[in-house]
Amino acid sequence: MTDTAKVVVVTGASSGIGEATARRLAADGHRLLLGARRTDRLATLTEEITAAGGTAEFRRLDVTDAADVRAFVSAARERHGRVDVVVNNAGVMPLSPLEALKTDEWDRMIDVNVRGVLHGIAAALPVMRAQGGGHFVNVASVGAYEVSPTAAVYCATKFAVRAISEGLRQESTGNVRVTLVSPGVTESELADSISDPTAREAMKAYRAVALPASAIAEAIAYAVAQPAEVDVNEIVVRPAASAQ
């Protein structure tokens, strides 16, 4: 339990890293607004957090819709008077070789993984500036540092998140903190979106050793818990038994 409860909004909170992060930050005493498209899962998660003594609400959210993200952040501010932390976690990973020409999937990754993060920043940065501080936690991937076959577009989106995060950090006057969290192979539903059979088979071997989502949630909680004068810029978390 933290001594200072913060107002935290989490995107992509219906499963995986987002869900684990919600549970972890709620256990620390923070007040949460959870967003995703699958409201049935959000409702269950919110009920479980509340039953455990935490504070959480939820709202349907499409991060590709800038107006929807603004409304999401505004709802947290209206409910709690401020927004202290934005966890930009929503992401998709439909891997495929470039020659497969799955352009619709490329566009989807760009819309969710890049524009979704930018929409979160655009919605919350003015709020944080006005209230005198805040914290963005942007979830990337080890794919923000290296490229592998079938993952060119996915890695490009995560390189972009890394660049955006560093740019935001450099532009900050010190009262807005920025943390990039880059997971290695982690248990999640991301691979479920892979439609290309070659990429799907390759991913089975790649994900043979995986971290639990709670490991990434712990890293996020660590960054959020630091005092205002400490800005944890980048955290890379990989399975100890894997090079990935």
ZILIN-V254673 format. One record per residue. N is the residue number from 1. PHI is phi in degrees with one decimal (none if undefined). PSI is psi in whole degrees, 0 to 359 (NA if undefined). Layout:
# ZILIN-V254673
n=N phi=PHI psi=PSI
n=N phi=PHI psi=PSI
This chain:
# ZILIN-V254673
n=1 phi=none psi=126
n=2 phi=-83.8 psi=154
n=3 phi=-76.2 psi=337
n=4 phi=-122.8 psi=105
n=5 phi=-73.5 psi=133
n=6 phi=-112.9 psi=157
n=7 phi=-92.8 psi=119
n=8 phi=-123.5 psi=132
n=9 phi=-110.9 psi=139
n=10 phi=-127.6 psi=124
n=11 phi=-93.2 psi=157
n=12 phi=60.1 psi=41
n=13 phi=-89.4 psi=3
n=14 phi=-83.2 psi=350
n=15 phi=-163.8 psi=173
n=16 phi=56.6 psi=224
n=17 phi=-61.7 psi=321
n=18 phi=-62.7 psi=315
n=19 phi=-64.6 psi=314
n=20 phi=-62.7 psi=322
n=21 phi=-65.5 psi=319
n=22 phi=-59.5 psi=314
n=23 phi=-63.3 psi=317
n=24 phi=-67.6 psi=314
n=25 phi=-70.8 psi=327
n=26 phi=-64.4 psi=321
n=27 phi=-64.2 psi=334
n=28 phi=-81.6 psi=357
n=29 phi=96.2 psi=6
n=30 phi=-78.2 psi=156
n=31 phi=-98.5 psi=125
n=32 phi=-116.1 psi=144
n=33 phi=-119.8 psi=122
n=34 phi=-106.4 psi=135
n=35 phi=-128.3 psi=143
n=36 phi=-176.8 psi=175
n=37 phi=-83.4 psi=332
n=38 phi=-89.0 psi=87
n=39 phi=-69.3 psi=336
n=40 phi=-63.9 psi=318
n=41 phi=-68.4 psi=321
n=42 phi=-62.6 psi=320
n=43 phi=-62.5 psi=316
n=44 phi=-64.2 psi=315
n=45 phi=-61.1 psi=315
n=46 phi=-62.5 psi=318
n=47 phi=-62.2 psi=318
n=48 phi=-67.9 psi=320
n=49 phi=-64.4 psi=315
n=50 phi=-63.3 psi=318
n=51 phi=-63.3 psi=331
n=52 phi=-85.5 psi=2
n=53 phi=99.7 psi=4
n=54 phi=-88.6 psi=176
n=55 phi=-120.6 psi=115
n=56 phi=-152.8 psi=146
n=57 phi=-134.3 psi=169
n=58 phi=-140.2 psi=162
n=59 phi=-153.4 psi=138
n=60 phi=-61.9 psi=138
n=61 phi=-144.3 psi=131
n=62 phi=-116.0 psi=107
n=63 phi=-69.3 psi=347
n=64 phi=-78.9 psi=351
n=65 phi=-104.7 psi=107
n=66 phi=-59.1 psi=319
n=67 phi=-65.4 psi=323
n=68 phi=-66.7 psi=321
n=69 phi=-67.5 psi=321
n=70 phi=-61.1 psi=317
n=71 phi=-65.3 psi=324
n=72 phi=-62.3 psi=310
n=73 phi=-66.0 psi=319
n=74 phi=-61.8 psi=323
n=75 phi=-63.1 psi=320
n=76 phi=-65.7 psi=319
n=77 phi=-66.6 psi=318
n=78 phi=-65.6 psi=325
n=79 phi=-75.6 psi=320
n=80 phi=-117.3 psi=354
n=81 phi=88.5 psi=351
n=82 phi=-165.4 psi=170
n=83 phi=-135.1 psi=113
n=84 phi=-92.7 psi=324
n=85 phi=-137.7 psi=133
n=86 phi=-115.7 psi=119
n=87 phi=-100.0 psi=101
n=88 phi=-83.1 psi=90
n=89 phi=-109.9 psi=335
n=90 phi=-55.9 psi=135
n=91 phi=-163.2 psi=159
n=92 phi=-133.0 psi=157
n=93 phi=-145.7 psi=59
n=94 phi=-80.8 psi=84
n=95 phi=-69.3 psi=151
n=96 phi=-171.2 psi=154
n=97 phi=-63.6 psi=147
n=98 phi=-58.5 psi=324
n=99 phi=-66.2 psi=346
n=100 phi=-71.6 psi=342
n=101 phi=55.6 psi=43
n=102 phi=-83.8 psi=69
n=103 phi=-64.7 psi=328
n=104 phi=-63.2 psi=321
n=105 phi=-70.7 psi=324
n=106 phi=-59.1 psi=312
n=107 phi=-61.5 psi=320
n=108 phi=-63.2 psi=317
n=109 phi=-63.1 psi=318
n=110 phi=-63.8 psi=317
n=111 phi=-64.9 psi=314
n=112 phi=-79.9 psi=309
n=113 phi=-76.3 psi=328
n=114 phi=-104.3 psi=301
n=115 phi=-62.8 psi=325
n=116 phi=-59.6 psi=319
n=117 phi=-67.9 psi=316
n=118 phi=-62.3 psi=322
n=119 phi=-64.5 psi=321
n=120 phi=-63.2 psi=318
n=121 phi=-65.6 psi=314
n=122 phi=-61.9 psi=324
n=123 phi=-74.7 psi=323
n=124 phi=-100.3 psi=336
n=125 phi=-60.6 psi=315
n=126 phi=-61.0 psi=324
n=127 phi=-63.9 psi=314
n=128 phi=-65.7 psi=319
n=129 phi=-61.0 psi=316
n=130 phi=-66.5 psi=325
n=131 phi=-90.3 psi=355
n=132 phi=94.6 psi=11
n=133 phi=163.0 psi=168
n=134 phi=172.7 psi=186
n=135 phi=-151.5 psi=124
n=136 phi=-101.6 psi=130
n=137 phi=-116.4 psi=109
n=138 phi=-104.5 psi=123
n=139 phi=-90.6 psi=119
n=140 phi=-109.6 psi=240
n=141 phi=-177.9 psi=163
n=142 phi=-62.5 psi=343
n=143 phi=-67.1 psi=355
n=144 phi=-81.6 psi=355
n=145 phi=-122.5 psi=345
n=146 phi=-152.2 psi=158
n=147 phi=-120.9 psi=139
n=148 phi=-129.1 psi=159
n=149 phi=-56.4 psi=143
n=150 phi=75.2 psi=353
n=151 phi=-114.4 psi=18
n=152 phi=-57.9 psi=312
n=153 phi=-72.4 psi=318
n=154 phi=-57.8 psi=311
n=155 phi=-62.5 psi=322
n=156 phi=-58.8 psi=320
n=157 phi=-67.5 psi=325
n=158 phi=-78.1 psi=326
n=159 phi=-57.3 psi=319
n=160 phi=-63.8 psi=316
n=161 phi=-61.1 psi=320
n=162 phi=-63.3 psi=315
n=163 phi=-65.0 psi=317
n=164 phi=-61.7 psi=317
n=165 phi=-62.9 psi=316
n=166 phi=-67.4 psi=321
n=167 phi=-63.1 psi=318
n=168 phi=-63.9 psi=319
n=169 phi=-61.4 psi=316
n=170 phi=-67.6 psi=329
n=171 phi=-82.1 psi=347
n=172 phi=-71.0 psi=144
n=173 phi=-85.7 psi=4
n=174 phi=111.2 psi=342
n=175 phi=-93.6 psi=351
n=176 phi=-112.8 psi=113
n=177 phi=-90.5 psi=154
n=178 phi=-137.3 psi=124
n=179 phi=-124.1 psi=129
n=180 phi=-102.4 psi=122
n=181 phi=-111.6 psi=121
n=182 phi=-118.1 psi=100
n=183 phi=-77.2 psi=144
n=184 phi=-79.8 psi=206
n=185 phi=-61.6 psi=122
n=186 phi=-133.1 psi=142
n=187 phi=-62.6 psi=121
n=188 phi=-165.5 psi=181
n=189 phi=-97.5 psi=7
n=190 phi=-56.3 psi=317
n=191 phi=-67.9 psi=344
n=192 phi=-64.8 psi=340
n=193 phi=-87.3 psi=359
n=194 phi=-77.5 psi=116
n=195 phi=-95.8 psi=339
n=196 phi=-75.7 psi=123
n=197 phi=-63.4 psi=323
n=198 phi=-64.6 psi=313
n=199 phi=-66.0 psi=323
n=200 phi=-64.1 psi=318
n=201 phi=-67.1 psi=318
n=202 phi=-62.5 psi=325
n=203 phi=-70.0 psi=331
n=204 phi=-59.9 psi=316
n=205 phi=-71.0 psi=321
n=206 phi=-61.6 psi=325
n=207 phi=-96.8 psi=18
n=208 phi=-62.0 psi=326
n=209 phi=-117.5 psi=118
n=210 phi=-138.7 psi=148
n=211 phi=-78.0 psi=150
n=212 phi=-71.7 psi=151
n=213 phi=-59.3 psi=333
n=214 phi=-62.9 psi=334
n=215 phi=-66.2 psi=322
n=216 phi=-72.9 psi=323
n=217 phi=-60.2 psi=322
n=218 phi=-63.2 psi=319
n=219 phi=-64.0 psi=318
n=220 phi=-64.9 psi=317
n=221 phi=-61.7 psi=322
n=222 phi=-60.3 psi=312
n=223 phi=-63.8 psi=318
n=224 phi=-65.5 psi=328
n=225 phi=-78.2 psi=350
n=226 phi=-69.2 psi=150
n=227 phi=-63.2 psi=160
n=228 phi=-56.8 psi=331
n=229 phi=-83.8 psi=0
n=230 phi=-112.1 psi=122
n=231 phi=-115.3 psi=107
n=232 phi=-80.0 psi=109
n=233 phi=-79.1 psi=312
n=234 phi=-141.6 psi=137
n=235 phi=-131.1 psi=123
n=236 phi=-110.4 psi=127
n=237 phi=-124.4 psi=118
n=238 phi=-123.9 psi=156
n=239 phi=-62.2 psi=136
n=240 phi=-64.2 psi=332
n=241 phi=-94.4 psi=13
n=242 phi=-138.9 psi=149
n=243 phi=-84.2 psi=351
n=244 phi=-87.4 psi=NA
